[in-house]
């Protein structure tokens, strides 16, 4: 088993517990998707929008 998160630790670390529970219930792959980018900085929002257009 491998758990991968970004080095900047912007992910919800509490979500890992929920991911592990899904894995223990026989899920082969567990991943998360952000619901909101409200906490991102102005610069991060611009970079994300640019990346999505590529």
Predicted model as a PDB file, atoms N, CA, C, CB and O in Angstrom, pLDDT in the B-factor column:
MODEL        1                                                                  
ATOM      1  N   UNK A   1       0.844  -1.164   0.000  1.00 80.00           N  
ATOM      2  CA  UNK A   1       0.000   0.000   0.000  1.00 80.00           C  
ATOM      3  C   UNK A   1       0.894   1.233   0.000  1.00 80.00           C  
ATOM      4  CB  UNK A   1      -0.963  -0.006   1.213  1.00 80.00           C  
ATOM      5  O   UNK A   1       1.927   1.271   0.668  1.00 80.00           O  
ATOM      6  N   UNK A   2       0.474   2.242  -0.764  1.00 83.00           N  
ATOM      7  CA  UNK A   2       1.196   3.502  -0.832  1.00 83.00           C  
ATOM      8  C   UNK A   2       0.201   4.640  -0.672  1.00 83.00           C  
ATOM      9  CB  UNK A   2       1.982   3.631  -2.166  1.00 83.00           C  
ATOM     10  O   UNK A   2      -0.875   4.625  -1.270  1.00 83.00           O  
ATOM     11  N   UNK A   3       0.565   5.621   0.133  1.00 83.00           N  
ATOM     12  CA  UNK A   3      -0.239   6.833   0.271  1.00 83.00           C  
ATOM     13  C   UNK A   3       0.617   7.976  -0.245  1.00 83.00           C  
ATOM     14  CB  UNK A   3      -0.703   7.075   1.768  1.00 83.00           C  
ATOM     15  O   UNK A   3       1.732   8.192   0.230  1.00 83.00           O  
ATOM     16  N   UNK A   4       0.094   8.703  -1.211  1.00 82.00           N  
ATOM     17  CA  UNK A   4       0.837   9.795  -1.828  1.00 82.00           C  
ATOM     18  C   UNK A   4       0.134  11.116  -1.562  1.00 82.00           C  
ATOM     19  CB  UNK A   4       0.995   9.564  -3.342  1.00 82.00           C  
ATOM     20  O   UNK A   4      -1.060  11.258  -1.827  1.00 82.00           O  
ATOM     21  N   UNK A   5       0.887  12.091  -1.033  1.00 80.00           N  
ATOM     22  CA  UNK A   5       0.361  13.444  -0.858  1.00 80.00           C  
ATOM     23  C   UNK A   5       1.437  14.424  -1.296  1.00 80.00           C  
ATOM     24  CB  UNK A   5      -0.073  13.706   0.626  1.00 80.00           C  
ATOM     25  O   UNK A   5       2.619  14.083  -1.310  1.00 80.00           O  
ATOM     26  N   UNK A   6       1.039  15.630  -1.652  1.00 76.00           N  
ATOM     27  CA  UNK A   6       1.992  16.650  -2.062  1.00 76.00           C  
ATOM     28  C   UNK A   6       2.853  17.087  -0.878  1.00 76.00           C  
ATOM     29  CB  UNK A   6       1.260  17.856  -2.665  1.00 76.00           C  
ATOM     30  O   UNK A   6       2.424  17.008   0.273  1.00 76.00           O  
ATOM     31  N   UNK A   7       4.050  17.540  -1.166  1.00 75.00           N  
ATOM     32  CA  UNK A   7       4.978  17.962  -0.123  1.00 75.00           C  
ATOM     33  C   UNK A   7       4.513  19.227   0.597  1.00 75.00           C  
ATOM     34  CB  UNK A   7       6.348  18.190  -0.718  1.00 75.00           C  
ATOM     35  O   UNK A   7       4.936  19.481   1.725  1.00 75.00           O  
ATOM     36  N   UNK A   8       3.646  20.028  -0.039  1.00 70.00           N  
ATOM     37  CA  UNK A   8       3.195  21.263   0.605  1.00 70.00           C  
ATOM     38  C   UNK A   8       2.090  21.028   1.635  1.00 70.00           C  
ATOM     39  CB  UNK A   8       2.707  22.235  -0.442  1.00 70.00           C  
ATOM     40  O   UNK A   8       1.638  21.967   2.290  1.00 70.00           O  
ATOM     41  N   UNK A   9       1.658  19.778   1.776  1.00 70.00           N  
ATOM     42  CA  UNK A   9       0.677  19.366   2.790  1.00 70.00           C  
ATOM     43  C   UNK A   9      -0.642  20.142   2.723  1.00 70.00           C  
ATOM     44  CB  UNK A   9       1.276  19.531   4.163  1.00 70.00           C  
ATOM     45  O   UNK A   9      -1.258  20.406   3.756  1.00 70.00           O  
ATOM     46  N   UNK A  10      -1.074  20.504   1.526  1.00 70.00           N  
ATOM     47  CA  UNK A  10      -2.339  21.214   1.385  1.00 70.00           C  
ATOM     48  C   UNK A  10      -3.527  20.264   1.398  1.00 70.00           C  
ATOM     49  CB  UNK A  10      -2.344  22.024   0.106  1.00 70.00           C  
ATOM     50  O   UNK A  10      -4.669  20.717   1.461  1.00 70.00           O  
ATOM     51  N   UNK A  11      -3.292  18.979   1.340  1.00 75.00           N  
ATOM     52  CA  UNK A  11      -4.385  18.015   1.388  1.00 75.00           C  
ATOM     53  C   UNK A  11      -4.940  17.923   2.806  1.00 75.00           C  
ATOM     54  CB  UNK A  11      -3.913  16.630   0.902  1.00 75.00           C  
ATOM     55  O   UNK A  11      -4.266  18.255   3.781  1.00 75.00           O  
ATOM     56  N   UNK A  12      -6.168  17.469   2.890  1.00 77.00           N  
ATOM     57  CA  UNK A  12      -6.807  17.243   4.183  1.00 77.00           C  
ATOM     58  C   UNK A  12      -6.246  15.947   4.761  1.00 77.00           C  
ATOM     59  CB  UNK A  12      -8.373  17.178   4.048  1.00 77.00           C  
ATOM     60  O   UNK A  12      -6.607  14.856   4.321  1.00 77.00           O  
ATOM     61  N   UNK A  13      -5.369  16.072   5.741  1.00 81.00           N  
ATOM     62  CA  UNK A  13      -4.736  14.888   6.316  1.00 81.00           C  
ATOM     63  C   UNK A  13      -5.745  13.998   7.030  1.00 81.00           C  
ATOM     64  CB  UNK A  13      -3.637  15.298   7.280  1.00 81.00           C  
ATOM     65  O   UNK A  13      -5.511  12.799   7.183  1.00 81.00           O  
ATOM     66  N   UNK A  14      -6.853  14.563   7.464  1.00 83.00           N  
ATOM     67  CA  UNK A  14      -7.896  13.769   8.117  1.00 83.00           C  
ATOM     68  C   UNK A  14      -8.601  12.849   7.123  1.00 83.00           C  
ATOM     69  CB  UNK A  14      -8.917  14.688   8.792  1.00 83.00           C  
ATOM     70  O   UNK A  14      -9.214  11.856   7.515  1.00 83.00           O  
ATOM     71  N   UNK A  15      -8.511  13.181   5.846  1.00 85.00           N  
ATOM     72  CA  UNK A  15      -9.140  12.345   4.824  1.00 85.00           C  
ATOM     73  C   UNK A  15      -8.428  11.003   4.696  1.00 85.00           C  
ATOM     74  CB  UNK A  15      -9.146  13.066   3.473  1.00 85.00           C  
ATOM     75  O   UNK A  15      -9.027  10.032   4.234  1.00 85.00           O  
ATOM     76  N   UNK A  16      -7.181  10.933   5.091  1.00 88.00           N  
ATOM     77  CA  UNK A  16      -6.422   9.680   4.988  1.00 88.00           C  
ATOM     78  C   UNK A  16      -7.115   8.572   5.769  1.00 88.00           C  
ATOM     79  CB  UNK A  16      -4.979   9.870   5.504  1.00 88.00           C  
ATOM     80  O   UNK A  16      -7.160   7.429   5.314  1.00 88.00           O  
ATOM     81  N   UNK A  17      -7.657   8.901   6.944  1.00 92.00           N  
ATOM     82  CA  UNK A  17      -8.375   7.893   7.734  1.00 92.00           C  
ATOM     83  C   UNK A  17      -9.556   7.322   6.943  1.00 92.00           C  
ATOM     84  CB  UNK A  17      -8.872   8.505   9.065  1.00 92.00           C  
ATOM     85  O   UNK A  17      -9.796   6.115   6.964  1.00 92.00           O  
ATOM     86  N   UNK A  18     -10.291   8.197   6.246  1.00 91.00           N  
ATOM     87  CA  UNK A  18     -11.431   7.735   5.435  1.00 91.00           C  
ATOM     88  C   UNK A  18     -10.954   6.895   4.260  1.00 91.00           C  
ATOM     89  CB  UNK A  18     -12.257   8.932   4.922  1.00 91.00           C  
ATOM     90  O   UNK A  18     -11.593   5.910   3.891  1.00 91.00           O  
ATOM     91  N   UNK A  19      -9.831   7.287   3.677  1.00 90.00           N  
ATOM     92  CA  UNK A  19      -9.269   6.523   2.559  1.00 90.00           C  
ATOM     93  C   UNK A  19      -8.868   5.121   3.019  1.00 90.00           C  
ATOM     94  CB  UNK A  19      -8.047   7.258   1.955  1.00 90.00           C  
ATOM     95  O   UNK A  19      -9.146   4.133   2.339  1.00 90.00           O  
ATOM     96  N   UNK A  20      -8.215   5.045   4.176  1.00 92.00           N  
ATOM     97  CA  UNK A  20      -7.788   3.752   4.696  1.00 92.00           C  
ATOM     98  C   UNK A  20      -8.984   2.849   4.995  1.00 92.00           C  
ATOM     99  CB  UNK A  20      -6.947   3.943   5.956  1.00 92.00           C  
ATOM    100  O   UNK A  20      -8.925   1.639   4.775  1.00 92.00           O  
ATOM    101  N   UNK A  21     -10.053   3.436   5.490  1.00 94.00           N  
ATOM    102  CA  UNK A  21     -11.264   2.662   5.763  1.00 94.00           C  
ATOM    103  C   UNK A  21     -11.813   2.062   4.465  1.00 94.00           C  
ATOM    104  CB  UNK A  21     -12.335   3.550   6.443  1.00 94.00           C  
ATOM    105  O   UNK A  21     -12.207   0.896   4.435  1.00 94.00           O  
ATOM    106  N   UNK A  22     -11.838   2.861   3.396  1.00 93.00           N  
ATOM    107  CA  UNK A  22     -12.303   2.352   2.095  1.00 93.00           C  
ATOM    108  C   UNK A  22     -11.387   1.232   1.599  1.00 93.00           C  
ATOM    109  CB  UNK A  22     -12.360   3.496   1.049  1.00 93.00           C  
ATOM    110  O   UNK A  22     -11.855   0.231   1.057  1.00 93.00           O  
ATOM    111  N   UNK A  23     -10.088   1.412   1.789  1.00 92.00           N  
ATOM    112  CA  UNK A  23      -9.120   0.399   1.364  1.00 92.00           C  
ATOM    113  C   UNK A  23      -9.333  -0.908   2.144  1.00 92.00           C  
ATOM    114  CB  UNK A  23      -7.671   0.918   1.564  1.00 92.00           C  
ATOM    115  O   UNK A  23      -9.289  -1.996   1.570  1.00 92.00           O  
ATOM    116  N   UNK A  24      -9.560  -0.787   3.440  1.00 94.00           N  
ATOM    117  CA  UNK A  24      -9.789  -1.974   4.268  1.00 94.00           C  
ATOM    118  C   UNK A  24     -11.080  -2.695   3.886  1.00 94.00           C  
ATOM    119  CB  UNK A  24      -9.834  -1.585   5.741  1.00 94.00           C  
ATOM    120  O   UNK A  24     -11.232  -3.889   4.144  1.00 94.00           O  
ATOM    121  N   UNK A  25     -12.015  -1.954   3.263  1.00 95.00           N  
ATOM    122  CA  UNK A  25     -13.272  -2.544   2.807  1.00 95.00           C  
ATOM    123  C   UNK A  25     -13.174  -2.999   1.351  1.00 95.00           C  
ATOM    124  CB  UNK A  25     -14.418  -1.540   2.967  1.00 95.00           C  
ATOM    125  O   UNK A  25     -14.160  -2.981   0.613  1.00 95.00           O  
ATOM    126  N   UNK A  26     -11.961  -3.410   0.951  1.00 93.00           N  
ATOM    127  CA  UNK A  26     -11.693  -4.048  -0.343  1.00 93.00           C  
ATOM    128  C   UNK A  26     -11.656  -3.135  -1.557  1.00 93.00           C  
ATOM    129  CB  UNK A  26     -12.699  -5.066  -0.577  1.00 93.00           C  
ATOM    130  O   UNK A  26     -11.756  -3.630  -2.679  1.00 93.00           O  
ATOM    131  N   UNK A  27     -11.519  -1.828  -1.387  1.00 93.00           N  
ATOM    132  CA  UNK A  27     -11.313  -0.957  -2.546  1.00 93.00           C  
ATOM    133  C   UNK A  27      -9.880  -1.136  -3.023  1.00 93.00           C  
ATOM    134  CB  UNK A  27     -11.607   0.546  -2.197  1.00 93.00           C  
ATOM    135  O   UNK A  27      -8.953  -1.125  -2.213  1.00 93.00           O  
ATOM    136  N   UNK A  28      -9.687  -1.300  -4.316  1.00 91.00           N  
ATOM    137  CA  UNK A  28      -8.335  -1.457  -4.851  1.00 91.00           C  
ATOM    138  C   UNK A  28      -7.627  -0.120  -4.989  1.00 91.00           C  
ATOM    139  CB  UNK A  28      -8.379  -2.158  -6.198  1.00 91.00           C  
ATOM    140  O   UNK A  28      -6.418  -0.028  -4.776  1.00 91.00           O  
ATOM    141  N   UNK A  29      -8.377   0.919  -5.345  1.00 91.00           N  
ATOM    142  CA  UNK A  29      -7.818   2.262  -5.502  1.00 91.00           C  
ATOM    143  C   UNK A  29      -8.751   3.237  -4.796  1.00 91.00           C  
ATOM    144  CB  UNK A  29      -7.636   2.642  -7.020  1.00 91.00           C  
ATOM    145  O   UNK A  29      -9.970   3.173  -4.952  1.00 91.00           O  
ATOM    146  N   UNK A  30      -8.162   4.140  -4.018  1.00 90.00           N  
ATOM    147  CA  UNK A  30      -8.937   5.171  -3.328  1.00 90.00           C  
ATOM    148  C   UNK A  30      -8.276   6.508  -3.639  1.00 90.00           C  
ATOM    149  CB  UNK A  30      -9.012   4.908  -1.766  1.00 90.00           C  
ATOM    150  O   UNK A  30      -7.064   6.655  -3.476  1.00 90.00           O  
ATOM    151  N   UNK A  31      -9.067   7.486  -4.086  1.00 85.00           N  
ATOM    152  CA  UNK A  31      -8.516   8.809  -4.363  1.00 85.00           C  
ATOM    153  C   UNK A  31      -9.525   9.874  -3.979  1.00 85.00           C  
ATOM    154  CB  UNK A  31      -8.126   8.945  -5.849  1.00 85.00           C  
ATOM    155  O   UNK A  31     -10.716   9.600  -3.837  1.00 85.00           O  
ATOM    156  N   UNK A  32      -9.038  11.079  -3.815  1.00 82.00           N  
ATOM    157  CA  UNK A  32      -9.917  12.180  -3.424  1.00 82.00           C  
ATOM    158  C   UNK A  32      -9.929  13.263  -4.484  1.00 82.00           C  
ATOM    159  CB  UNK A  32      -9.484  12.766  -2.083  1.00 82.00           C  
ATOM    160  O   UNK A  32      -8.982  13.420  -5.255  1.00 82.00           O  
ATOM    161  N   UNK A  33     -11.023  14.005  -4.502  1.00 81.00           N  
ATOM    162  CA  UNK A  33     -11.187  15.124  -5.416  1.00 81.00           C  
ATOM    163  C   UNK A  33     -11.612  16.333  -4.600  1.00 81.00           C  
ATOM    164  CB  UNK A  33     -12.226  14.801  -6.538  1.00 81.00           C  
ATOM    165  O   UNK A  33     -12.522  16.246  -3.776  1.00 81.00           O  
ATOM    166  N   UNK A  34     -10.954  17.455  -4.830  1.00 74.00           N  
ATOM    167  CA  UNK A  34     -11.292  18.669  -4.093  1.00 74.00           C  
ATOM    168  C   UNK A  34     -12.677  19.166  -4.477  1.00 74.00           C  
ATOM    169  CB  UNK A  34     -10.251  19.759  -4.348  1.00 74.00           C  
ATOM    170  O   UNK A  34     -13.039  19.193  -5.653  1.00 74.00           O  
ATOM    171  N   UNK A  35     -13.432  19.554  -3.482  1.00 76.00           N  
ATOM    172  CA  UNK A  35     -14.752  20.132  -3.716  1.00 76.00           C  
ATOM    173  C   UNK A  35     -14.694  21.638  -3.883  1.00 76.00           C  
ATOM    174  CB  UNK A  35     -15.682  19.783  -2.580  1.00 76.00           C  
ATOM    175  O   UNK A  35     -15.560  22.232  -4.526  1.00 76.00           O  
ATOM    176  N   UNK A  36     -13.677  22.254  -3.308  1.00 74.00           N  
ATOM    177  CA  UNK A  36     -13.608  23.716  -3.298  1.00 74.00           C  
ATOM    178  C   UNK A  36     -12.152  24.158  -3.311  1.00 74.00           C  
ATOM    179  CB  UNK A  36     -14.343  24.299  -2.063  1.00 74.00           C  
ATOM    180  O   UNK A  36     -11.283  23.476  -2.767  1.00 74.00           O  
ATOM    181  N   UNK A  37     -11.894  25.291  -3.929  1.00 71.00           N  
ATOM    182  CA  UNK A  37     -10.554  25.871  -3.924  1.00 71.00           C  
ATOM    183  C   UNK A  37     -10.579  27.207  -3.176  1.00 71.00           C  
ATOM    184  CB  UNK A  37     -10.029  26.063  -5.376  1.00 71.00           C  
ATOM    185  O   UNK A  37      -9.736  28.071  -3.419  1.00 71.00           O  
ATOM    186  N   UNK A  38     -11.536  27.376  -2.274  1.00 77.00           N  
ATOM    187  CA  UNK A  38     -11.715  28.634  -1.554  1.00 77.00           C  
ATOM    188  C   UNK A  38     -10.502  29.049  -0.728  1.00 77.00           C  
ATOM    189  CB  UNK A  38     -12.903  28.528  -0.659  1.00 77.00           C  
ATOM    190  O   UNK A  38     -10.283  30.243  -0.520  1.00 77.00           O  
ATOM    191  N   UNK A  39      -9.722  28.103  -0.261  1.00 75.00           N  
ATOM    192  CA  UNK A  39      -8.583  28.441   0.604  1.00 75.00           C  
ATOM    193  C   UNK A  39      -7.305  28.699  -0.172  1.00 75.00           C  
ATOM    194  CB  UNK A  39      -8.344  27.334   1.595  1.00 75.00           C  
ATOM    195  O   UNK A  39      -6.286  29.049   0.423  1.00 75.00           O  
ATOM    196  N   UNK A  40      -7.337  28.532  -1.503  1.00 76.00           N  
ATOM    197  CA  UNK A  40      -6.136  28.767  -2.311  1.00 76.00           C  
ATOM    198  C   UNK A  40      -5.835  30.260  -2.425  1.00 76.00           C  
ATOM    199  CB  UNK A  40      -6.303  28.155  -3.712  1.00 76.00           C  
ATOM    200  O   UNK A  40      -6.739  31.097  -2.419  1.00 76.00           O  
ATOM    201  N   UNK A  41      -4.546  30.571  -2.530  1.00 82.00           N  
ATOM    202  CA  UNK A  41      -4.139  31.958  -2.708  1.00 82.00           C  
ATOM    203  C   UNK A  41      -4.479  32.426  -4.124  1.00 82.00           C  
ATOM    204  CB  UNK A  41      -2.627  32.121  -2.429  1.00 82.00           C  
ATOM    205  O   UNK A  41      -4.783  31.615  -4.998  1.00 82.00           O  
ATOM    206  N   UNK A  42      -4.425  33.727  -4.336  1.00 85.00           N  
ATOM    207  CA  UNK A  42      -4.687  34.315  -5.649  1.00 85.00           C  
ATOM    208  C   UNK A  42      -3.755  33.712  -6.702  1.00 85.00           C  
ATOM    209  CB  UNK A  42      -4.516  35.849  -5.598  1.00 85.00           C  
ATOM    210  O   UNK A  42      -4.204  33.320  -7.780  1.00 85.00           O  
ATOM    211  N   UNK A  43      -2.462  33.637  -6.389  1.00 86.00           N  
ATOM    212  CA  UNK A  43      -1.480  33.102  -7.328  1.00 86.00           C  
ATOM    213  C   UNK A  43      -1.758  31.635  -7.643  1.00 86.00           C  
ATOM    214  CB  UNK A  43      -0.068  33.258  -6.765  1.00 86.00           C  
ATOM    215  O   UNK A  43      -1.661  31.221  -8.798  1.00 86.00           O  
ATOM    216  N   UNK A  44      -2.097  30.862  -6.641  1.00 80.00           N  
ATOM    217  CA  UNK A  44      -2.391  29.440  -6.855  1.00 80.00           C  
ATOM    218  C   UNK A  44      -3.621  29.276  -7.754  1.00 80.00           C  
ATOM    219  CB  UNK A  44      -2.618  28.723  -5.501  1.00 80.00           C  
ATOM    220  O   UNK A  44      -3.645  28.387  -8.604  1.00 80.00           O  
ATOM    221  N   UNK A  45      -4.635  30.119  -7.577  1.00 79.00           N  
ATOM    222  CA  UNK A  45      -5.819  30.053  -8.431  1.00 79.00           C  
ATOM    223  C   UNK A  45      -5.484  30.350  -9.884  1.00 79.00           C  
ATOM    224  CB  UNK A  45      -6.876  31.024  -7.939  1.00 79.00           C  
ATOM    225  O   UNK A  45      -5.980  29.679 -10.788  1.00 79.00           O  
ATOM    226  N   UNK A  46      -4.646  31.351 -10.112  1.00 83.00           N  
ATOM    227  CA  UNK A  46      -4.249  31.682 -11.486  1.00 83.00           C  
ATOM    228  C   UNK A  46      -3.481  30.512 -12.106  1.00 83.00           C  
ATOM    229  CB  UNK A  46      -3.382  32.974 -11.513  1.00 83.00           C  
ATOM    230  O   UNK A  46      -3.732  30.148 -13.255  1.00 83.00           O  
ATOM    231  N   UNK A  47      -2.558  29.929 -11.363  1.00 83.00           N  
ATOM    232  CA  UNK A  47      -1.779  28.805 -11.879  1.00 83.00           C  
ATOM    233  C   UNK A  47      -2.677  27.616 -12.193  1.00 83.00           C  
ATOM    234  CB  UNK A  47      -0.699  28.396 -10.874  1.00 83.00           C  
ATOM    235  O   UNK A  47      -2.492  26.957 -13.216  1.00 83.00           O  
ATOM    236  N   UNK A  48      -3.637  27.337 -11.336  1.00 77.00           N  
ATOM    237  CA  UNK A  48      -4.538  26.212 -11.544  1.00 77.00           C  
ATOM    238  C   UNK A  48      -5.394  26.436 -12.787  1.00 77.00           C  
ATOM    239  CB  UNK A  48      -5.430  26.001 -10.311  1.00 77.00           C  
ATOM    240  O   UNK A  48      -5.584  25.512 -13.578  1.00 77.00           O  
ATOM    241  N   UNK A  49      -5.906  27.641 -12.968  1.00 80.00           N  
ATOM    242  CA  UNK A  49      -6.726  27.937 -14.140  1.00 80.00           C  
ATOM    243  C   UNK A  49      -5.918  27.817 -15.422  1.00 80.00           C  
ATOM    244  CB  UNK A  49      -7.325  29.335 -14.031  1.00 80.00           C  
ATOM    245  O   UNK A  49      -6.419  27.309 -16.425  1.00 80.00           O  
ATOM    246  N   UNK A  50      -4.664  28.281 -15.401  1.00 81.00           N  
ATOM    247  CA  UNK A  50      -3.799  28.166 -16.567  1.00 81.00           C  
ATOM    248  C   UNK A  50      -3.543  26.699 -16.892  1.00 81.00           C  
ATOM    249  CB  UNK A  50      -2.473  28.904 -16.331  1.00 81.00           C  
ATOM    250  O   UNK A  50      -3.624  26.297 -18.053  1.00 81.00           O  
ATOM    251  N   UNK A  51      -3.235  25.905 -15.881  1.00 78.00           N  
ATOM    252  CA  UNK A  51      -2.950  24.489 -16.086  1.00 78.00           C  
ATOM    253  C   UNK A  51      -4.148  23.773 -16.688  1.00 78.00           C  
ATOM    254  CB  UNK A  51      -2.551  23.829 -14.770  1.00 78.00           C  
ATOM    255  O   UNK A  51      -3.983  22.932 -17.571  1.00 78.00           O  
ATOM    256  N   UNK A  52      -5.349  24.093 -16.224  1.00 74.00           N  
ATOM    257  CA  UNK A  52      -6.556  23.431 -16.718  1.00 74.00           C  
ATOM    258  C   UNK A  52      -6.816  23.757 -18.184  1.00 74.00           C  
ATOM    259  CB  UNK A  52      -7.760  23.836 -15.878  1.00 74.00           C  
ATOM    260  O   UNK A  52      -7.480  22.979 -18.869  1.00 74.00           O  
ATOM    261  N   UNK A  53      -6.312  24.883 -18.683  1.00 73.00           N  
ATOM    262  CA  UNK A  53      -6.511  25.268 -20.078  1.00 73.00           C  
ATOM    263  C   UNK A  53      -5.536  24.568 -21.013  1.00 73.00           C  
ATOM    264  CB  UNK A  53      -6.371  26.765 -20.228  1.00 73.00           C  
ATOM    265  O   UNK A  53      -5.764  24.551 -22.222  1.00 73.00           O  
ATOM    266  N   UNK A  54      -4.476  23.998 -20.501  1.00 66.00           N  
ATOM    267  CA  UNK A  54      -3.477  23.334 -21.365  1.00 66.00           C  
ATOM    268  C   UNK A  54      -4.002  22.071 -21.965  1.00 66.00           C  
ATOM    269  CB  UNK A  54      -2.222  23.025 -20.593  1.00 66.00           C  
ATOM    270  O   UNK A  54      -3.290  21.399 -22.711  1.00 66.00           O  
TER     271      UNK A  54                                                      
ENDMDL                                                                          
END                                                                             
